[in-house]
């Protein structure tokens, strides 16, 4: 598998896309997770795809802090290296659990988050841009708006742009690599306005969610509250080759004035919050009770 992985990286490097120098350095020198091959060995990408917390300790696999005895009657390493529609996980506690291998188009599919709609204040949790109903913003224009982007890893760039268009018109930002540069524009000529816009972020706010936050900050000077974001200033595509799904970075973000964002350097918030209780207290202080 190591040979296959290196071959695929080499093919990507030479033929698939000519990306910017900073992305090359990140992917090929630092072995950054922005480049990923699903199904590779070690084979725990399926757990990452399903957002299942796991850890390895002394060659033992722990899922949600429970030690795994076997998967499909085999060792975890052996079982997860074999493609199956379903995996039966047996824990040492004798508990069993079945997980389904996700279709690639389902990887970013998250449920819509919680809402709070008050007389003068609204709050929306955006877990995934694809699941968020944009008309909810239009229906609540003029109010003080809280958008919660915590743990939003990005996802569908087109849906994120549709959300940005609610607030801004004209040229938004640039996406570029060595061979081309795209200027991303908002088509909406009648953006709506809000009394105030506050974005909640954390260290797992990444990629398209960071594009959204930075662009909104640049144009309407929204307030960003929480932790420093991840710093994943790249956009991906997913291809299938030689039986593997491969996620590769194809564009890097640049603001409309031409300034690059540095890889792994996230957005610094205007107001720092770190613990779950601090976020809860902040929302309650602003009249939001979830």
Secondary structure as UniProt FT lines:
FT   HELIX           2..11
FT   HELIX           12..16
FT   HELIX           21..24
FT   HELIX           25..29
FT   TURN            33..34
FT   STRAND          36..38
FT   HELIX           45..49
FT   TURN            50..51
FT   STRAND          54..57
FT   TURN            58..59
FT   STRAND          60..63
FT   TURN            64..65
FT   STRAND          66..71
FT   TURN            72..73
FT   HELIX           76..80
FT   STRAND          86..91
FT   TURN            92..93
FT   STRAND          96..100
FT   HELIX           104..106
FT   TURN            107..108
FT   STRAND          115..117
FT   STRAND          121..125
FT   HELIX           129..131
FT   HELIX           135..139
FT   TURN            140..142
FT   STRAND          144..148
FT   TURN            150..151
FT   HELIX           157..164
FT   TURN            165..167
FT   STRAND          170..176
FT   STRAND          181..186
FT   STRAND          196..201
FT   TURN            203..204
FT   HELIX           208..220
FT   STRAND          223..226
FT   STRAND          234..241
FT   TURN            242..243
FT   STRAND          244..255
FT   TURN            256..257
FT   TURN            263..264
FT   STRAND          271..272
FT   HELIX           276..285
FT   TURN            286..287
//
